[in-house]
Amino acid sequence: MPDRFDIVVAGAGHNSLVTAAYLSKAGYRCLVLEGRSILGGNVVTEELTLPGFRHDSCGTAHVILQDSPMMRNDELGLAADYGLEYIQPEIVCHAPFLDGSYLTQYHDIERTVEQFAKFSKKDADAYRRMYNEYDAIKPLFDAASYTPIGFGKPINDRLNEHPDGKKWLRRQARSAWEIIRDNFEDDHSRCFMLWMAFQTVTPPEWPMTGRNAYSLAWGRQRWSWCIPKGGSGVLTEILVRLIEKHGGTALTNKMVERLIVENGRCIGVECKDGSSYRADKAVLSTVHVKHLIDMAPHKLWAQDFVDGVETYQGGPTLFVSHYATKVPMTFKGDGGSTTPIACAMLSEPTRALRMGYDFARGAANVEEPVLLAVSPTIGDPTQAPPGHHTIKIIGMQPYDLKEGPLHWDTIKNDVAKANLNWLRKFSPNLTDDNILATVVESPLDLERRNPHNWHGSCHGGAQNAAQAAALRPAPGWAQHRMPIPGLYQTGSTTHPGGSISGGPGRNAAAVMLKDFGTSLDDVVKRTTGAKPAAALAK
């Protein structure tokens, strides 16, 4: 391994790998250091239960990522040169209800509209109208998400210039709850849309969630429950291959513990095992900002950055159970039964409001839990032995229980059992004899597995009005440049936030390349011939 690198990268989450991939394409040699034994952060696929059962240990769907210029224009050649392939099932998501009815979202919008029409013609019209309304305005939101803060117009300025922008200024400021309540009349429709609006782990009653009432259903309608062939981790595996092909190196079991600062500039990192690595150009971090700030003396950080990090909130957290099974999830559906890749469970609309309430009061609530059950093997059978499946049940539970986070070790198996039993109400074939192995992860376990899941948040922290856009991770420090010169930050604590979007990674690359005297568009044009995406920043 070379003694020196142009860029040292602390953490191998998908966003830091995206940044390193662009920098590698530009000719900079990158060293990626990962504290865990596997690369990819929260975008990994591993044998959690039994040999041959490949589980997405965190993120599964790559829906939001499809709207990134990185994917739309194949800027890194992930598809053309490395064979990245996505599966888009016709059955996107299935929502069973306690009264025996169901609503299935299909990739074909006409079939989805027919599902809403079973309950209300008005709701069917509302679904189509909201899809079309968001489709017309979506390029503006994409432009804001995939442009670094300060490099282009903020979303409100873009909306002010659009003929329908004034409507959207109000819509995005409202809550998803208000918009769905006012546009849909039937509780079945409302349940489906509220459940969908929560898929970025932001309670639908929060202000500034109005866009989620449109965007989450739009994304899955447009891209289906989109998964990479071979598992979620195939994306990060390919990014690592690209970095290595361009002279870079990725090391595991290298937990970064300290920033090396000389003459006021960050010039490298020191790992927990005592090893240290220096960078000729810059250090890139995807370490959670709550940990990053302790890796250098506080006097080196700007006071407003310190204040911003001190008030940074973790936000809602997830509770996950992984299963290796003999059978797929099977529900009542069109044609008698259906085996969807994703199942949505929300018993009645106001149950969605209790998620945020339980989070605020630190209570583990297993009464009619709001769940997502996902089985990638329905779309990609190669991820399990023939005839077998992986199933992941995801619910929302607070990290900070009133008894303290360590109480999760006492109650987590009871919570997992309650979630499984709720799923069994709709998929009764998931009997004990059809479940071969189980791994349960509480919010505390998620933090133990990956320190970036600070306080159990897989999305880097709350995605609310106080921690969005120019306020993420701290007011005045949203441009990926940190207060210590030579240090840059990416990952879900930066704009545009959590989920598998690649946005923070691509945006950080744009900032760093500009500081190095070039531009992301020039690098893309020079290395791939792809059409530059500079229009996004206008």
N, C-alpha and C positions, 0 to 999 in steps of 0.2 A: 504494500500500500504506500502511495506517495506520502512524504512527510508533511506537505503543505497543500492546502486547497484554497481556491478562491472564495468559496462560501462554505461555512459550517452551519448545518441545520440542526437545531435542537428539537427533536421530536419528529416522528414519521407518520403523522396523520395525513389524510388524503389532501388537505389543503397545502401543507408544507411540501408534499411530494409534487403537487401541481406547480407550485412556485419553482421548486428545484428543477422540474422538467423544462419549464420555459427558460430558466437560466442556463441549463445544460445545452439547450438548443442554441442559445446565444454564444456558446463557447466557454462558459465558466464551469470549472470543475467543482463539483459539490460533494461534500461529505455529510451524510445523513446519520444522525445518532438517535437510536431509539432505546428507551429504557426497558421495554418489554422484550420478550423472546420472539415476537412476531412483528413484522412491519405492517403499517396501515392504520394504526389508531383505532377509530371506531368503524372503519371500513375494512373488515377482515372476515375471512371465512375459515373456520377451523373445526376440528373434530372434538367438539365439546363433550359429547355423550359416549359414543361407541365408534370404533374404527369403521370408516366408510360413510359415516353420516357427517356431512359437511354443513355446519351451521353458520349462518351469519350472526356473529356474536353481538352485533349492535345493528347498524343500518342495513336494510335489505333493498328497499326500492330506490332507484336512481332517477326518479321522475323529474325533480327540479333541475338536476344536472343537464337534462336534455336541452334546456333552453340556453345553456351557456354557449357563447361563441366557440369555446374550446371544443364542444361536441358538434354544434351545428356546422361549423366550418372545418372540423377535424384538424384544428390548428397544430396539434402535436403529433398527428398521424397515428393516433391510438387505434383507429379502425383500419386504416389503409396499410400501415406498416407493422402493427402488432396484433391485429386480428380481434380487437375488442368487439364483441357482438352482444346485442341486447334482444331480449325476448319480451314481446308485448302480447300477453294473453287476451283472448276475446272477452272472457269474463274478468272484469277488472276487480270488482269488489261485490260481496254479497252481504246484505243486511237482513237477518231474520228478526222477526218481532214476536213478542210473547203471545199475541193472538193467533199465531200460526201463519200469518202473511209474511211477505218478504219483498224487498226491493233490490234488484240486481242492477249494478252498473255494468254496462257492456262497452266495449271499445267503439262499437257502432253507436253513435249518438241517437239515431232513430230508435234503436231498441231500448236505450236508456229512457228516452222520453216516454215510450210506451209503458215502462215500469212506473213512472210517476203518475201517468194517466189512470192507472188502476185505482189510485186513491183520490186523484183530483185533476180534472182537466186544467184548472187554473194553475196548479203546481207544475204540471207538465209544460205549460207555456212559460212559466216563470223560470224553470230550469234552462230551457232553450234560450230565452231572452238573456238571462244572466251570463250564460256561456258566450253568446255573441257580443254582449256588451264588454265583457272582459277581454275577449279576443281582439276587439278593436283598440283597446287601450294598453294591452299588455306590453307592446314594444317599449313604451315609456318606462314601465316598471323594470323591465329587463335592463334597459339602458342605465337606469339608476343603480341597479344591483351589481352590474358587471362593469362599473366605472368607479375607480377609487374616489373617495371623498376629496373634493377640491379639484378634480380633473375635469369635471363637467357639471352641468346644472343639477341641483338637487331635485328630487321628485316633485316638490310643490311648484317649482319654477317650470318644469316640463309640463305639468298638468295645466298651469295657468295659460299656456300657449296653445292648448288643445281645445277644439270646439266643445267637447264634452268634459273638459277638465274640471270645471267648477263643480259638477256633480260628484266627481271622484275625490275632490278635496274633502267634501262632506262624507262620502262613503268610507274612505279609508280612516277617517277620524272616529267613526262610530264603532260600535262593537259588532262582531259577527252575529252575536245573539240577536241584536236589534234588527239587523238586516234580514236574517233568516226568518225571524218571527213575523216581520212585516211583509215578506214576499211569498211565504208559503202558508197555506191554511190547514193542511192535514198534518197530524202529529207524526205519521210515518215519514212523510217527506221532511218534516222538520228534524226528526231524529237523524236521518241519513245525512242531511246537510250540516247539522251541528257536529256530528261525529267527524265528518270530513274536515270541517273547519278547524278541528283540534289537532290535526295531524302534524303540526309543527310544535306541539306541546305548549300551546298558548291558550289558556282558558277563554272560551268564546265570549264571556261577558266582559273581558278587559277592554278598555278604550283602545283605539288604534288597531283593532283586529278586524275591522270591516273588510279589508281586502281579502282576508282568509275565507270569507263567505263565498267569494268568487274563485280565488286562485287555486285552492286545493282541489275542488271538484273539476275545475278546468284542466289542471295538469294531468289528473288521472284519466279524464275523458280524452285528452289529446294523446297521451303517451301510454295509457294503460298502467297496470301495476308493473312498471318497467324494471326488469332485473337483468344483470349481466349473466351471460351464459357461463356457468362454472362457479357462480357465487359472487357475492358482493365484493369480496377481496380480490377478485380478478382485476378490477380497476387499479388498485394500489400495487398489485404484483406487476402489472404492465408498466406503471409509472416508474417503479424501481428499475425494471429492465431498461427503460429508456435512459434513465440517469446513468446507469452503469455502462450502457453502450457509448455514452459521450464522455467516458473517463471518470465518472463519479463512483462513489462507494457508499454502501449503506451497511451500518453495523447495528446489531441488536445487543441487548443487555448492556447498554451504555446510557445509564440514567444521568442526565445532566444535572449537576448540583450547584454549580457556580459559574457566573460570567467572569471572564478575564478582562479587566479594564486597565489599560495603560495609557497614561497621559490623557485621561478623560475620554478615551475611545474604547469601545468593545472590540477586542481583537481575537477572542476565542472563548472556549468553554472548558470547564473542568468537570469530570464525571465522578460519580460516587465511588468507582473503583480506583480513583487516584490518577487515571489517565487524563491528559489534556490535549486539546486540539486547537490549532490557530488558523485563522482565515486571513488571506491577503486582501480581500475586498470587504466582506461583511459577515455578520452573524445573523441568521434568520431563526426566529423562535416560533414554535407553536405550543410552547409551555403555557398553561393557563396563567392569566395575568395575576391571579391570587398567589401563585407560586413564584412566578417570574420576579415579582417585586422583592422577594426575599433572597434572590440570587446575586444581588449586588448591594453595597451599602446604601441606605436610604438617602444619604446626602447627594448621591449621584442622580437620583430621580427628581424631576420637576415636582414642586409641591402640588400643583393642580393635578398631576398624574397620580400622585400618592392619594390625594383626596378622592379622586375618581375611582381608584381601585378599592379603597376602603369602603365605599358605598356601593360597590358592584354586588348584585344579588344573584344567587344561584338559580332561583325560579323553580317551576314544577319539575318533578322527576319521575322516572319510570320504574316499573317493577316487571321483571322479565322471567319467564320460565321456558326452557328449551326441552323439547321432547323428541326422542327417536321412536317411531311408531311403525306398526305393521300395516296400518290403513291410513287413507287420507281423511281429512275432515270432509264430512258428507252432510249436506243440508237438503231440506225440502226446497225445490226450485222448479224452474221450467222443465217440463218433460219428466217430472217425478222426483228427480234428485239432481244435485249439482255439487261439484268439487272445486270451489274457487281457490285462487291463490291467496285471497285475503277475505276475512270476515269482519264485519263491523257490528259491534254490539253496544247499543244504547237503548235502555228500556223505555224511556219517555223523555220528552224534550227538557223538562226542568231538572232531570238527573244530571245534565251537563253542567248546570250551575253549581252543583254540590262538589264537583272536582276541585274548583278553586277554593271553595269554603273549607273542604277537608284539608287541603294543602295549608291554608292559613292557620288552622287550629291544630295542626300536627296530629291528625287522626288517620289511622289506617281503616278505610271503609271498604268492606267486602259485600255490602248490601247492593245487589244488582250492579256489579262493577261495570264500568265503561271499559271495553276491551277492544284491542285489535288482535286477531289471530291470523298469522301469516304462515303459509306453507310453500316456500319456493320450489319444492320438488314437484308441485303440481305443474308448474311451468317448465321446470328443468329437472327431469328425472335423474340426470347424471349426478346429482348432489347427494344421493343415498343409494344403498344397494338395491338391486332390482326388486320392484314391488313394495318398497318401503319408503318412508317419508320422514321429513323433519317438520316440526310444527313449533312455532314460537308464539306464546301468548304474552301480550304486553298490556299492562294497565298503568294508571297513574297513581302513585302513592307518595306522600311527603318523606323527604330525607329526615327532616328534623321532627321526629315523633315527640310528643309531649313527655314521653319517658326517656328521650334521648335516642340518638341514632343507633347506639349499640343494642337497643331493644329489638332491632330487626333480626338479630341472630336468634332471638327467642320465638318470634312470631312468623318468620318468613314462610315456613313450610305450610302453616295454616292458611296464610294468604294465598299461596300458590294453589292449594287444594280448593279453596273457594273459587278462584278464577277458573280452574279446570272444570269444576262442577257447573259453573255458569255456562261455559262453552258446551258442556254435555247436554244442557237443556235443548240445544239446537242441533248438535251433532252427537247423538247418543251412541254412535259406534265407537267412540273413543273410550272404551272400557279399559280397566286396569290390565287385562290380559293382552290388549293391543298396544300397550305402552311398554317399550323395552328399556328405556332409560330416561332419566330426568336430571336437569341441572337448573337450579333456581338461583336467581340473582336479584337481591333487594337493591334499593338505591345505594345503600352502604356498600354492597358488594360491587356495584358498578364503579364506585370510586376506588375501591381497593384494586380492581382489575386494571383500571386506567386512571392515573392521577388527574388527567385532563377532565375527567368527569367530576369536577369539583362539586362537593355536596350532592353527588348523584346525578347532576345534569349532563346529559349526553349532548346538549346543544350549546355548551359553553357558558350557559347562564340565561337568565330570564330574557326573553325577547319581547320586551314591553317598550312603552314610549320613552322611558328613562334610559334605555340601553339599546337604542336603534340608531342606525346611520351614523351621523357625526358625533353621537354620544357613546359609541361603542369602540373601544372598551372604556374610554374616559373622555369627557369633553375636551376638545383641543388636541386629542391624540388619536384621531381616527384614520390618519393617512399611512398607517403601517410603519411609519418612522417613530422609534421610541425616543424618550428623552436622552438616552445615552447614545451619542453618535456612533455609527457603525452597527447598531442593533435595529433589526426590523422585526415586526410581529405579524403573524398570520393566524389562521385557524378560526374557530367559531366564536372566539371572543372579539373578533373584528368584523367590520362591515362586509357582507350583509348578514352575518350571523350563522346560526346552526343549520343543520340538515346537510345532505350530500348534494351540494351545489357547485363546489369548486370555485365559488365566487371569491371568498377571501384569498384563496391561493392565486388565482389569476390576477386579482387586483394588486396583491403584494408584488407580484412579478412585474406588473406595469410600473409601479412606483420605483422599485429597485433598478429596473432597466433604464428608466429615465435618469435616475441619479448616477448611473454608470455611463451616461452619455449617448444612449440609444433609445429605442422605444419598443414596446411589445409588438406593435404592428409591423415595424421594420423587421424584427426578428422572424415573425410569422411569414411575412412575404419572402424574406430571403431564404428561409430554410425549407418551406413547404410549397411556396407559390400560392398558398391559400389567400382568398380575398381578405384584406385587412378589415377589422371591425371598428375602425376609428369613428365611423358614423355613430356608434353608440354613445360616444362622449359628447356629441354635439347638442 
